């Protein structure tokens, strides 16, 4: 009861009369699975980028996990409750940089370097996974 009252208060504050959408169990399950997969992938990406930029002593796997968890949650909440897409994305980027700066014990330029390198690592991993799936489909080992 309290949660619905808090959500109603927040939504009335931003000008919505009711929750803008409802979730089925299937939607919630797929959202949860997507969240877990995103968390695992981002943890590995931030760990690799952190090790390359700030070094082995300051970039721990547990720190990469915390950065990924809090960054994903903050980004989701900001994009959910801020109606302007670009404002939510800019605030989300600032939160990511603050988390990297805090947990990897680096400055703003170090956090920015970790973020840029994480983006590059994510693009390379995406390319390699796409290439692998394309080869498996071409060899008829993986049917879509």
N, C-alpha and C positions, 0 to 999 in steps of 0.2 A: 504494500500500500504506500509506503514512504517513497519507494523508487518512482512509482507512477506520479506521485505528487511532485517530486523533484523534477521529473521530466516535463510534466505539465507546466511547472513554473518556468523552467528554462525555455520551453517552446513559446510560452506566452510572452516572455521577455524579448525573444527574437521575432515575434509577430506571427507565429504559426498557431492555428487553432487546435490542431491534432497532430499526431505523429504522421509524418508525410508518407510512410509506407509501412506495410506489415510484412513479417517474415514467416514463411512456412518452415517446417522442420528441415526439409531438404535444403532450403536456402541457407539456414543457419549452419547446417552440417558442412556444406560446400564453402561457406565463408570461414568457418573454423579451420577446415583443412587448408584452405588458401592462406590463412593467417599463419599456420604452423609451417607450411612450406616456405612462405616468404621469410619467416623468422629464421629458419635454418639456413636458407641461401644467403640472407643478409649477414648472418653471423659469420659464415665462412668468408664472405667477401670483405667484411670489415676487419676480420682477423688477418687476412692476407695483406690488405692495404695498410693496416696498422703496423704489421711486422716490417713491411718495406719502408715505411716513412719514419716511424718513431722508434723502431728497434724492438728487439726481443724482450727487453726488461719491462718496457712500459705497455706493450701491446699483448694483453693476456686474452685467452679465449673467453674467459668469463666476462671481461670488460666488453668484448665484441658482442656477446650475447645481451648484456644489459643495454648497450647502445642500440642494438637492433630491436629489442623489446620495447623500450621506452620511446624510441623514435617512431616505431610503427604505431604504437598506441596514440602518441601525441599527434602524429600526422592524420590518423583516422578521425580522432576527435575534432581536430581543427577543421578538417575538410567537411565533417558532418555538420558542425554548428556555425561555420562562417559561410554565409551565402555567396560571397565574392570568391570565385575560384582562385584568382591570382593572389589575393591577400592570404588565403589559407595556405597556398603553396609556399609563399615567401616566409610566412611564420613557421611553417613546417621545416623549411630549409634552415632557418635560424635555430630551431630546436635541435635539429640534427647536428649542426656545427657546435652548439653549446655542449651537447652530450659527448661528442668526439673530443672536444677541448678538455672537458672535465675528466673523463675516464682515461684518456690517453695521456693526460698531463702534458699538454702541448699548448702552444699559442694559437692565435687565429690563423696564421699562415700554415702552421702544421695541420690544423683541423681542416682547412681548405684543401691542402695537399692530400690528406687522407680521403676526403670526400671525392675529389677529382679522380684519384687513383681507384677508389672503390667503384666509381662509375665506369671507368675503363675496364676493370676486372669483370664487372657485371656484363658489359657488352661482349667481351671476349668469351666469357662462360656461356652466354646466350647463343653466340655464334657457334661455339663448339657443340653445344647440346642440339641446336638445330641441324648442324652438319651430321652429327651422329644419327639423329632420328631420320634425316633424309637418306642416309646410307642404308639404314635398317629397312626403310620402306622400299628403297630401290632393290634391295636384295630379298624382299618379300619375307623378312624375318619378323617384322612388326607391322601388323595390319591396323590401319586406322578406321 
